[in-house]
Amino acid sequence: MTSDPYTVDVPLRWSDMDAYGHVNNVQFLRLLEDARVTGFEQWFGQDRASKQALLDEGVLVARHEIEYIAPLTFRHAPIEVEMWCTKIGGAGFDLGYDVRDPEGVGVGHYARAETGLVVYDFPNARPRRIRPDERAILEDHAGEPVPFRWRSR
């Protein structure tokens, strides 16, 4: 990896739990989204005067892939999501994630995932090219491909 992965603690919600007492598999997408929104605010900024705010301009999810490793039972402590950029293209990029226990909470590793994103020009209803400043930020957070088990076969 170019740098250590970005990490963010994401709280669990009571409504994330399924009938078995585990965080429901579809709720993992919300955990990733929460991490992504927080990360993008820190990576790209919120102040349009100094940096373009990628979330304000437009970014769409094109693909998700999740590999579940262990059940995550509901608790009041947050979950830690590590996030890094695995691929940068002309108009899109991929983010990798690891969903783990934060230090001091446990040693669980619950999922790894990847999201394909496209930067989007909403007024013109089409993808747009990644700008040089955005590419530089993504390169600062670049890392290895997500080590999905199916890739090691």
C-alpha positions as CSV (number, residue, x, y, z in Angstrom):
1,M,0.0,0.0,0.0
2,T,1.0,3.5,-0.7
3,S,0.0,4.5,2.9
4,D,-1.8,3.0,5.8
5,P,-5.5,2.5,5.1
6,Y,-7.8,5.3,6.2
7,T,-9.8,4.1,9.2
8,V,-13.1,5.3,10.6
9,D,-15.2,4.0,13.5
10,V,-18.8,3.4,12.4
11,P,-21.6,3.0,15.0
12,L,-23.9,0.0,14.8
13,R,-27.7,0.6,15.1
14,W,-30.2,-1.6,16.9
15,S,-32.1,-1.8,13.6
16,D,-29.0,-3.3,11.9
17,M,-29.7,-6.6,13.8
18,D,-31.5,-9.5,12.2
19,A,-33.6,-12.2,13.8
20,Y,-30.5,-14.1,14.7
21,G,-28.9,-11.3,16.6
22,H,-26.3,-10.6,13.9
23,V,-25.8,-7.5,11.9
24,N,-27.8,-8.2,8.7
25,N,-25.8,-8.8,5.6
26,V,-27.4,-5.9,3.7
27,Q,-26.6,-3.5,6.6
28,F,-22.9,-4.0,5.8
29,L,-23.5,-1.8,2.7
30,R,-24.7,1.0,5.1
31,L,-21.6,0.5,7.2
32,L,-19.4,0.9,4.1
33,E,-21.4,3.9,2.9
34,D,-21.1,5.6,6.3
35,A,-17.3,5.0,6.2
36,R,-17.1,6.3,2.6
37,V,-19.1,9.5,3.3
38,T,-16.9,10.3,6.4
39,G,-13.7,9.4,4.4
40,F,-14.6,11.5,1.4
41,E,-15.4,14.5,3.6
42,Q,-11.9,14.2,5.0
43,W,-10.2,13.3,1.8
44,F,-11.8,15.8,-0.5
45,G,-13.0,18.4,1.9
46,Q,-16.4,20.0,2.5
47,D,-15.4,23.6,1.7
48,R,-15.9,24.2,-2.1
49,A,-13.8,27.3,-1.8
50,S,-10.6,25.3,-1.0
51,K,-11.3,21.8,-2.5
52,Q,-14.0,20.3,-4.5
53,A,-16.3,18.3,-2.4
54,L,-16.7,15.0,-4.4
55,L,-19.9,14.1,-2.7
56,D,-21.5,17.4,-3.5
57,E,-20.6,17.2,-7.1
58,G,-21.5,13.7,-7.8
59,V,-20.3,10.1,-7.4
60,L,-22.4,7.0,-8.1
61,V,-22.0,3.5,-6.9
62,A,-21.6,1.1,-9.9
63,R,-20.7,-2.1,-8.1
64,H,-20.4,-3.7,-4.7
65,E,-18.7,-7.0,-3.8
66,I,-18.7,-8.3,-0.2
67,E,-17.1,-11.3,1.3
68,Y,-18.4,-12.1,4.7
69,I,-15.8,-13.7,7.1
70,A,-17.6,-14.0,10.4
71,P,-21.0,-13.0,11.9
72,L,-21.0,-9.6,13.6
73,T,-23.3,-9.6,16.6
74,F,-24.8,-6.3,17.7
75,R,-23.0,-4.4,20.4
76,H,-22.8,-0.7,21.5
77,A,-19.1,-0.4,20.5
78,P,-18.6,0.8,16.9
79,I,-17.0,-1.2,14.2
80,E,-13.8,-0.1,12.4
81,V,-13.8,0.2,8.7
82,E,-10.4,0.4,6.9
83,M,-10.7,2.0,3.4
84,W,-8.3,2.5,0.6
85,C,-8.3,3.1,-3.2
86,T,-7.6,-0.1,-5.2
87,K,-8.0,1.1,-8.8
88,I,-8.2,4.5,-10.5
89,G,-9.6,4.8,-14.1
90,G,-10.6,7.7,-16.3
91,A,-14.0,8.3,-14.8
92,G,-14.2,5.8,-12.0
93,F,-12.3,4.2,-9.1
94,D,-12.6,1.3,-6.7
95,L,-12.4,1.4,-3.0
96,G,-11.4,-1.6,-0.8
97,Y,-12.6,-2.1,2.7
98,D,-11.9,-4.3,5.8
99,V,-14.6,-4.4,8.5
100,R,-13.0,-5.2,11.9
101,D,-13.2,-4.6,15.6
102,P,-11.4,-1.4,16.7
103,E,-8.4,-1.8,19.0
104,G,-9.5,-2.4,22.5
105,V,-12.9,-3.9,21.5
106,G,-11.8,-7.2,20.1
107,V,-9.9,-8.9,17.3
108,G,-12.8,-9.8,15.0
109,H,-12.6,-9.5,11.2
110,Y,-16.1,-9.6,9.8
111,A,-15.9,-8.7,6.1
112,R,-13.8,-7.4,3.2
113,A,-15.4,-5.5,0.3
114,E,-14.9,-3.5,-2.7
115,T,-17.0,-0.7,-4.3
116,G,-16.8,0.6,-7.8
117,L,-17.6,4.3,-8.0
118,V,-18.1,6.6,-11.0
119,V,-17.7,10.4,-10.7
120,Y,-20.8,11.9,-12.3
121,D,-21.9,15.2,-13.8
122,F,-25.5,15.4,-12.6
123,P,-26.5,18.5,-14.5
124,N,-25.4,16.9,-17.8
125,A,-26.5,13.3,-16.7
126,R,-23.2,11.6,-17.6
127,P,-20.0,10.4,-16.1
128,R,-17.1,12.9,-16.1
129,R,-13.3,12.5,-16.0
130,I,-11.5,12.4,-12.7
131,R,-9.8,15.7,-12.3
132,P,-6.0,15.8,-11.5
133,D,-6.6,17.1,-8.0
134,E,-9.1,14.2,-7.3
135,R,-6.7,11.7,-8.8
136,A,-3.9,13.0,-6.6
137,I,-6.0,12.5,-3.5
138,L,-7.0,9.0,-4.6
139,E,-3.4,8.1,-5.3
140,D,-2.5,9.3,-1.7
141,H,-4.9,6.6,-0.5
142,A,-3.9,3.9,-3.0
143,G,-3.3,0.3,-1.9
144,E,-3.3,-3.3,-2.9
145,P,-6.3,-5.1,-4.4
146,V,-8.8,-6.5,-1.8
147,P,-7.6,-10.0,-0.9
148,F,-10.8,-11.9,-1.7
149,R,-10.6,-15.6,-1.0
150,W,-11.8,-16.4,-4.6
151,R,-8.7,-14.5,-6.0
152,S,-6.3,-17.0,-4.2
153,R,-7.8,-20.0,-5.9
